[in-house]
Amino acid sequence: MSDAAIIGWAHSRFGKLEEPDIETLFGSVAGAALEHAGVAPEEVDAVFVGVFNNGFSDQDFPASLVFQSLPELRFKPATRYENACATGSAAVHGARDFIAAGRGRIALVVGAEKMTATPGAEVGNILLKASYRKEEGDIPAGFAGVFGRIAERYFQRYGDQSDALAAIAAKNHKNGVDNPYAQMRKDLGFAFCREASEKNPYVAPPLKRTDCSLVSDGAAALVLAEEDIARARPRAVRFRAAVQVNDFLPMSRRDIVQFEGAARAWQKALAEAGLRSAWDLSFAEIHDCFTIAELIEYEAMGLAEPGQGARVILEGLTAADGKLPINRSGGLKAKGHPIGATGVSMHALAAMQLTGEAGPMQLPRADLGAVFNMGGAAVANYVSILERLV
């Protein structure tokens, strides 16, 4: 069995984009990724598409739309993947599994979402479809309300963590300044993120606007190839581990302040990669849809005991110059969160770091990186551990 490696990528800017739909967004990255990889469209064996949609577009059968910009792909198998906010990683892992199973040698992965054309109230309702509507459908403020409830319960159990949440927001916005793809490239500072104000109001207490990721348009693409092909390419990033763990959908079935599915995914991935702990990584891109998510994910990663995640951020351990830089890209918080594109973007940004192609974001040490992409409130959990293929 041959594993897969990433050999090329492309990434649009995230934000409120002129591209009118996902079809155009696909076209902005699919051909560019193939060119970056040095792969002709005719060499692609299958296409893997990540789009959440669920109301962002009237077109909800998108896999073959990639053919619009690359007609040479006609008659290739193309499949749409969807797993809430982990949709992009679902497509990436699907492509890896396709190659590892020997069904093909080269795969194209494209993730995209067009969100900003949808009115704000509708956006909240669409995103709430990633929760358990029977019990959670009436939570105010949509998905921000879901994570506001998680934050509220975390605060009740472990004390007020507002300083830690503000520090996470400030860190990620500072990092986002260096990311040319980021939706918000502004260093907001700790003081602004810490205090509620007219420009930073509460959205779902205790979460303020600076605690919430952005509504975004954007696309990203990857080219994966089996390792014998990848070794001959100028850049190749292999999967040292790739793990998916799903948990119950209803929050009522779980201790929601512990991301148990995420913790299991990390444990399995670290074991598969032969690592003692997450501290052995050079960096990680993790799912900060809300700052409380990044805080609890520190604990799921094993960086701190339950309730002690604040220490990790307040001691600067996850800063760009810290022991384990997390979200050097600015994360979803600053980069933006076009749902179907997010997981693909995270893998592309990790690959950039590992190949020394991250530009202003480049870390001095980038030997072993990880991606954690989460669908729903820690329901669908994907961990990839990546390293450069010699």
LOMAR-220582 format. One record per residue (C-alpha): x, y, z. Coordinates in Angstrom, 3 decimals. Example, Ala and Ser with C-alpha at 12.3 -4.5 7.8 and 13.67 -1.06 7.14 Angstrom:
+----------+----------+----------+
!        X !        Y !        Z !
+----------+----------+----------+
!   12.300 !   -4.500 !    7.800 !
!   13.670 !   -1.060 !    7.140 !
+----------+----------+----------+
END
This chain:
+----------+----------+----------+
!        X !        Y !        Z !
+----------+----------+----------+
!    0.000 !    0.000 !    0.000 !
!    1.383 !    3.409 !   -1.014 !
!    0.502 !    6.399 !    1.123 !
!   -0.260 !    9.793 !   -0.365 !
!    1.677 !   13.034 !   -0.273 !
!    0.704 !   16.623 !   -1.008 !
!    2.642 !   17.851 !   -4.043 !
!    0.932 !   21.153 !   -4.855 !
!   -1.659 !   23.642 !   -3.717 !
!   -3.431 !   26.897 !   -4.408 !
!   -5.228 !   29.307 !   -2.090 !
!   -7.529 !   32.253 !   -2.734 !
!   -7.778 !   35.232 !   -0.482 !
!  -10.521 !   34.772 !    2.126 !
!  -13.121 !   37.447 !    2.794 !
!  -15.953 !   39.120 !    0.930 !
!  -14.929 !   38.230 !   -2.612 !
!  -16.175 !   39.332 !   -6.018 !
!  -16.495 !   35.739 !   -7.233 !
!  -20.265 !   35.177 !   -7.444 !
!  -20.455 !   31.462 !   -6.612 !
!  -18.586 !   28.266 !   -5.755 !
!  -18.219 !   27.415 !   -9.443 !
!  -16.074 !   30.515 !   -9.939 !
!  -14.223 !   29.899 !   -6.685 !
!  -13.374 !   26.352 !   -7.805 !
!  -11.985 !   27.785 !  -11.012 !
!   -9.791 !   30.235 !   -9.114 !
!   -7.759 !   27.457 !   -7.452 !
!   -8.173 !   24.095 !   -9.227 !
!   -6.004 !   24.779 !  -12.265 !
!   -3.520 !   26.785 !  -10.207 !
!   -2.994 !   23.839 !   -7.841 !
!   -2.345 !   21.466 !  -10.739 !
!    0.127 !   23.927 !  -12.239 !
!    1.863 !   24.306 !   -8.879 !
!    2.185 !   20.519 !   -8.680 !
!    3.347 !   20.161 !  -12.266 !
!    0.421 !   17.875 !  -13.055 !
!   -1.649 !   17.945 !  -16.237 !
!   -5.432 !   17.625 !  -15.784 !
!   -5.358 !   14.402 !  -17.801 !
!   -3.117 !   12.829 !  -15.134 !
!   -5.726 !   13.295 !  -12.373 !
!   -7.506 !   10.069 !  -11.415 !
!  -10.270 !   11.550 !   -9.241 !
!  -11.612 !   14.812 !   -7.857 !
!  -12.664 !   15.360 !   -4.244 !
!  -14.797 !   18.406 !   -3.507 !
!  -15.560 !   19.944 !   -0.109 !
!  -18.639 !   22.178 !    0.110 !
!  -20.878 !   22.563 !    3.172 !
!  -23.572 !   24.783 !    1.578 !
!  -26.842 !   23.701 !    3.322 !
!  -28.430 !   26.882 !    2.027 !
!  -25.575 !   29.181 !    1.011 !
!  -26.246 !   28.340 !   -2.638 !
!  -29.104 !   27.011 !   -4.746 !
!  -26.588 !   24.678 !   -6.421 !
!  -26.177 !   21.771 !   -4.013 !
!  -24.728 !   19.145 !   -6.364 !
!  -21.282 !   20.642 !   -6.875 !
!  -18.694 !   17.928 !   -7.550 !
!  -18.698 !   18.173 !  -11.352 !
!  -18.567 !   21.964 !  -11.275 !
!  -14.765 !   21.652 !  -11.182 !
!  -15.030 !   20.491 !  -14.812 !
!  -16.304 !   23.948 !  -15.805 !
!  -12.820 !   25.434 !  -15.501 !
!  -10.958 !   22.189 !  -16.306 !
!  -12.938 !   20.388 !  -19.042 !
!  -10.075 !   17.887 !  -19.375 !
!  -11.366 !   16.335 !  -16.133 !
!  -14.604 !   15.258 !  -17.820 !
!  -15.417 !   11.588 !  -17.173 !
!  -13.154 !   11.445 !  -14.097 !
!  -14.861 !   10.389 !  -10.855 !
!  -15.773 !   13.442 !   -8.772 !
!  -17.366 !   13.273 !   -5.326 !
!  -18.641 !   15.907 !   -2.921 !
!  -17.671 !   15.466 !    0.749 !
!  -19.491 !   17.135 !    3.639 !
!  -18.937 !   16.932 !    7.394 !
!  -19.965 !   20.349 !    8.728 !
!  -16.983 !   22.605 !    9.440 !
!  -14.626 !   19.654 !    8.869 !
!  -15.853 !   19.292 !    5.279 !
!  -12.505 !   20.268 !    3.761 !
!  -10.555 !   17.717 !    5.788 !
!  -13.132 !   15.055 !    4.946 !
!  -12.313 !   15.652 !    1.268 !
!   -8.554 !   15.609 !    1.952 !
!   -8.740 !   12.354 !    3.914 !
!  -11.001 !   10.869 !    1.223 !
!   -8.387 !   11.617 !   -1.424 !
!   -5.624 !   10.163 !    0.730 !
!   -7.628 !    6.986 !    1.311 !
!   -8.335 !    6.713 !   -2.443 !
!   -4.622 !    6.735 !   -3.220 !
!   -3.644 !    4.533 !   -0.271 !
!   -6.188 !    1.940 !   -1.421 !
!   -4.528 !    1.793 !   -4.837 !
!   -7.560 !    3.081 !   -6.724 !
!   -5.586 !    5.894 !   -8.328 !
!   -2.237 !    7.662 !   -8.273 !
!   -3.122 !   11.384 !   -8.371 !
!   -6.096 !   13.210 !   -6.832 !
!   -7.296 !   16.799 !   -6.896 !
!   -8.990 !   18.202 !   -3.768 !
!  -10.939 !   21.464 !   -3.936 !
!  -12.808 !   23.138 !   -1.080 !
!  -14.883 !   26.295 !   -1.344 !
!  -17.741 !   28.260 !    0.174 !
!  -19.602 !   31.425 !   -0.791 !
!  -21.098 !   32.776 !    2.442 !
!  -21.115 !   36.572 !    2.328 !
!  -23.929 !   36.852 !   -0.242 !
!  -26.320 !   35.356 !    2.330 !
!  -28.032 !   37.718 !    4.821 !
!  -26.631 !   37.533 !    8.331 !
!  -29.723 !   36.047 !    9.977 !
!  -29.814 !   33.302 !    7.377 !
!  -26.121 !   32.561 !    7.895 !
!  -26.812 !   31.863 !   11.564 !
!  -29.641 !   29.505 !   10.733 !
!  -27.606 !   27.657 !    8.095 !
!  -24.687 !   27.158 !   10.477 !
!  -27.029 !   25.945 !   13.197 !
!  -27.758 !   22.974 !   10.936 !
!  -24.395 !   21.648 !   12.136 !
!  -25.935 !   21.235 !   15.594 !
!  -28.634 !   18.857 !   16.873 !
!  -31.686 !   20.846 !   15.842 !
!  -34.126 !   18.831 !   17.969 !
!  -32.502 !   20.115 !   21.154 !
!  -30.275 !   22.997 !   20.069 !
!  -32.249 !   24.638 !   17.274 !
!  -33.641 !   27.404 !   19.481 !
!  -30.319 !   28.521 !   20.980 !
!  -30.085 !   32.304 !   20.434 !
!  -27.323 !   33.697 !   18.183 !
!  -27.004 !   30.554 !   16.077 !
!  -23.760 !   28.607 !   16.262 !
!  -22.123 !   31.411 !   18.220 !
!  -24.807 !   30.691 !   20.806 !
!  -23.812 !   27.020 !   20.868 !
!  -20.215 !   27.917 !   21.675 !
!  -21.348 !   30.693 !   23.989 !
!  -23.131 !   28.008 !   25.991 !
!  -19.973 !   25.870 !   25.982 !
!  -17.933 !   28.854 !   27.198 !
!  -20.490 !   29.633 !   29.885 !
!  -20.323 !   26.082 !   31.246 !
!  -16.522 !   26.069 !   31.066 !
!  -16.446 !   29.311 !   33.067 !
!  -18.859 !   27.862 !   35.616 !
!  -16.629 !   24.835 !   36.127 !
!  -13.173 !   26.399 !   35.944 !
!  -13.670 !   30.117 !   36.566 !
!  -13.723 !   33.176 !   34.333 !
!  -11.379 !   32.624 !   31.383 !
!  -11.906 !   35.967 !   29.655 !
!   -8.198 !   36.818 !   29.797 !
!   -7.319 !   33.544 !   28.045 !
!   -9.950 !   34.023 !   25.330 !
!   -8.764 !   37.573 !   24.671 !
!   -5.160 !   36.378 !   24.514 !
!   -6.098 !   33.727 !   21.939 !
!   -7.944 !   36.294 !   19.826 !
!   -5.063 !   38.771 !   20.056 !
!   -2.482 !   36.109 !   19.161 !
!   -4.373 !   34.970 !   16.103 !
!   -5.078 !   38.473 !   14.853 !
!   -1.399 !   39.371 !   15.283 !
!   -0.452 !   36.263 !   13.295 !
!   -3.000 !   37.075 !   10.618 !
!   -1.155 !   40.284 !    9.736 !
!    1.494 !   38.122 !    8.037 !
!   -0.980 !   35.997 !    6.069 !
!   -1.633 !   37.367 !    2.557 !
!   -4.755 !   35.177 !    2.295 !
!   -6.323 !   36.365 !    5.554 !
!   -9.644 !   38.177 !    5.678 !
!   -8.576 !   40.429 !    8.567 !
!   -4.948 !   41.537 !    8.649 !
!   -5.049 !   43.787 !   11.697 !
!   -3.344 !   43.403 !   15.055 !
!   -6.229 !   44.202 !   17.404 !
!   -4.246 !   43.828 !   20.618 !
!   -5.187 !   42.203 !   23.908 !
!   -6.932 !   45.237 !   25.449 !
!   -9.380 !   45.600 !   22.553 !
!  -10.166 !   41.861 !   22.541 !
!  -10.559 !   41.754 !   26.324 !
!  -13.188 !   44.461 !   26.795 !
!  -16.725 !   44.626 !   25.455 !
!  -17.321 !   47.835 !   23.536 !
!  -19.402 !   49.335 !   20.775 !
!  -16.900 !   47.932 !   18.265 !
!  -16.539 !   44.647 !   20.141 !
!  -19.985 !   43.814 !   21.512 !
!  -21.127 !   40.591 !   23.098 !
!  -22.463 !   38.165 !   20.481 !
!  -23.282 !   35.224 !   22.736 !
!  -22.039 !   35.974 !   26.272 !
!  -19.361 !   35.451 !   27.375 !
!  -18.227 !   35.501 !   23.717 !
!  -17.644 !   38.875 !   22.074 !
!  -17.210 !   39.642 !   18.397 !
!  -13.445 !   39.112 !   18.687 !
!  -14.114 !   35.592 !   19.979 !
!  -15.941 !   34.556 !   16.793 !
!  -14.559 !   33.528 !   13.412 !
!  -15.578 !   35.454 !   10.331 !
!  -18.226 !   34.842 !    7.681 !
!  -16.141 !   34.329 !    4.572 !
!  -15.877 !   33.434 !    0.919 !
!  -12.865 !   31.510 !   -0.308 !
!  -11.338 !   28.436 !   -1.876 !
!   -8.279 !   26.237 !   -1.549 !
!   -7.018 !   23.229 !   -3.496 !
!   -4.474 !   20.454 !   -3.055 !
!   -2.935 !   17.874 !   -5.357 !
!   -2.159 !   14.516 !   -3.746 !
!   -0.063 !   11.782 !   -5.330 !
!    1.250 !    8.396 !   -4.317 !
!    4.680 !    8.571 !   -2.740 !
!    6.710 !    7.181 !   -5.654 !
!    5.396 !   10.021 !   -7.832 !
!    5.812 !   12.552 !   -5.025 !
!    9.491 !   11.740 !   -4.487 !
!   10.322 !   13.046 !   -7.957 !
!    8.541 !   16.373 !   -7.377 !
!   10.134 !   19.599 !   -6.125 !
!    7.875 !   19.601 !   -3.061 !
!    6.170 !   16.734 !   -1.258 !
!    4.527 !   16.539 !    2.162 !
!    3.531 !   13.129 !    3.469 !
!    0.888 !   12.084 !    5.971 !
!    2.584 !   10.609 !    8.997 !
!   -0.886 !   10.127 !   10.488 !
!   -4.477 !   10.770 !    9.426 !
!   -7.271 !   10.098 !   11.907 !
!  -11.008 !   10.752 !   12.046 !
!  -13.078 !   10.351 !   15.229 !
!  -16.780 !   11.188 !   15.475 !
!  -18.797 !   11.719 !   18.654 !
!  -22.492 !   12.061 !   19.495 !
!  -24.224 !   14.991 !   17.802 !
!  -26.402 !   16.139 !   20.759 !
!  -24.466 !   18.107 !   23.361 !
!  -26.751 !   16.551 !   25.972 !
!  -25.086 !   13.165 !   25.371 !
!  -21.625 !   14.493 !   26.260 !
!  -19.647 !   16.516 !   28.771 !
!  -19.465 !   19.420 !   26.381 !
!  -16.609 !   21.246 !   28.126 !
!  -14.412 !   18.251 !   27.342 !
!  -13.854 !   17.643 !   23.636 !
!  -13.606 !   13.881 !   24.103 !
!  -13.795 !   13.041 !   20.392 !
!  -11.065 !   15.560 !   19.656 !
!   -8.899 !   14.154 !   22.462 !
!   -9.286 !   10.615 !   21.093 !
!   -8.409 !   11.785 !   17.591 !
!   -5.242 !   13.445 !   18.882 !
!   -4.264 !   10.408 !   20.946 !
!   -4.678 !    8.080 !   17.974 !
!   -2.859 !   10.393 !   15.582 !
!    0.096 !   10.947 !   17.898 !
!    0.407 !    7.193 !   18.439 !
!    0.158 !    6.527 !   14.695 !
!    2.882 !    9.104 !   14.078 !
!    5.114 !    7.622 !   16.792 !
!    5.147 !   10.800 !   18.878 !
!    5.228 !   11.014 !   22.657 !
!    3.058 !   14.128 !   22.820 !
!    1.857 !   17.128 !   20.837 !
!    4.852 !   19.057 !   22.199 !
!    6.973 !   17.032 !   19.718 !
!    5.338 !   18.967 !   16.862 !
!    6.921 !   22.050 !   15.307 !
!    3.561 !   23.808 !   14.844 !
!   -0.165 !   23.169 !   14.456 !
!   -3.118 !   24.716 !   12.647 !
!   -6.209 !   24.054 !   14.769 !
!   -9.908 !   24.855 !   14.596 !
!  -10.511 !   28.182 !   16.352 !
!  -14.051 !   28.765 !   15.098 !
!  -14.453 !   30.453 !   18.485 !
!  -11.717 !   31.267 !   20.982 !
!  -13.241 !   28.891 !   23.534 !
!  -12.726 !   26.094 !   20.998 !
!   -8.984 !   26.767 !   20.767 !
!   -8.769 !   26.910 !   24.569 !
!  -10.439 !   23.520 !   25.045 !
!   -8.464 !   22.062 !   22.129 !
!   -5.223 !   22.792 !   24.032 !
!   -6.523 !   20.359 !   26.620 !
!   -7.701 !   17.838 !   24.010 !
!   -4.208 !   17.927 !   22.499 !
!   -2.727 !   17.055 !   25.883 !
!   -0.953 !   20.397 !   26.284 !
!   -2.725 !   20.980 !   29.609 !
!   -4.974 !   19.185 !   32.051 !
!   -8.738 !   19.916 !   31.917 !
!   -9.376 !   23.444 !   33.108 !
!   -5.706 !   24.449 !   32.726 !
!   -5.679 !   25.479 !   29.073 !
!   -5.401 !   29.166 !   29.994 !
!   -1.851 !   28.587 !   31.205 !
!   -0.796 !   27.525 !   27.696 !
!   -1.840 !   30.793 !   26.068 !
!   -1.077 !   33.165 !   28.965 !
!    2.501 !   31.822 !   29.216 !
!    2.982 !   32.413 !   25.488 !
!    3.577 !   28.754 !   24.684 !
!    1.461 !   28.878 !   21.511 !
!    2.681 !   32.253 !   20.235 !
!    4.596 !   32.456 !   16.958 !
!    7.841 !   32.389 !   18.959 !
!    6.522 !   29.981 !   21.589 !
!    7.278 !   26.336 !   22.305 !
!    4.491 !   25.157 !   19.968 !
!    3.227 !   27.865 !   17.581 !
!   -0.475 !   27.391 !   16.982 !
!   -2.375 !   29.086 !   14.153 !
!    0.597 !   30.959 !   12.712 !
!   -1.754 !   31.680 !    9.798 !
!   -4.081 !   33.651 !   12.060 !
!   -6.418 !   30.680 !   12.251 !
!  -10.097 !   30.850 !   11.396 !
!  -10.295 !   33.867 !   13.709 !
!   -8.272 !   36.165 !   11.426 !
!   -7.953 !   34.162 !    8.214 !
!  -11.695 !   33.563 !    7.877 !
!  -13.819 !   30.427 !    7.790 !
!  -15.389 !   29.622 !    4.385 !
!  -16.531 !   26.261 !    5.640 !
!  -15.847 !   23.916 !    2.728 !
!  -12.450 !   25.521 !    2.136 !
!  -11.235 !   25.574 !    5.732 !
!   -9.787 !   22.067 !    6.089 !
!   -8.155 !   22.221 !    2.658 !
!   -6.673 !   25.599 !    3.572 !
!   -5.278 !   24.262 !    6.843 !
!   -3.502 !   21.423 !    5.022 !
!   -2.177 !   23.811 !    2.373 !
!   -0.821 !   26.232 !    4.976 !
!    0.829 !   23.393 !    6.879 !
!    2.422 !   22.180 !    3.650 !
!    3.705 !   25.698 !    2.975 !
!    5.407 !   25.730 !    6.373 !
!    6.972 !   22.297 !    5.896 !
!    8.389 !   23.179 !    2.482 !
!    9.647 !   26.605 !    3.509 !
!    7.136 !   28.369 !    1.236 !
!    5.087 !   30.193 !    3.880 !
!    6.563 !   33.638 !    3.175 !
!    6.062 !   36.112 !    6.041 !
!    4.368 !   33.347 !    8.046 !
!    7.392 !   31.039 !    7.848 !
!    8.546 !   29.601 !   11.155 !
!   12.266 !   29.023 !   11.788 !
!   11.550 !   25.394 !   12.698 !
!    8.941 !   23.546 !   10.664 !
!    9.810 !   19.855 !   10.558 !
!    6.589 !   18.280 !   11.771 !
!    3.171 !   19.928 !   11.596 !
!   -0.384 !   19.051 !   12.501 !
!   -3.870 !   20.021 !   11.395 !
!   -6.957 !   19.725 !   13.574 !
!  -10.256 !   20.441 !   11.820 !
!  -13.524 !   20.048 !   13.708 !
!  -17.098 !   19.690 !   12.478 !
!  -19.861 !   20.871 !   14.798 !
!  -19.199 !   21.169 !   18.510 !
!  -16.373 !   18.577 !   18.568 !
!  -18.512 !   16.044 !   16.665 !
!  -16.416 !   15.298 !   13.556 !
!  -12.739 !   15.470 !   14.491 !
!   -9.901 !   15.165 !   11.964 !
!   -6.194 !   15.182 !   12.803 !
!   -3.433 !   15.065 !   10.195 !
!    0.241 !   14.942 !   11.144 !
!    2.438 !   16.000 !    8.260 !
!    6.130 !   16.047 !    7.429 !
!    8.208 !   16.771 !    4.379 !
!    8.930 !   13.747 !    2.228 !
!   12.693 !   13.613 !    1.639 !
+----------+----------+----------+
END
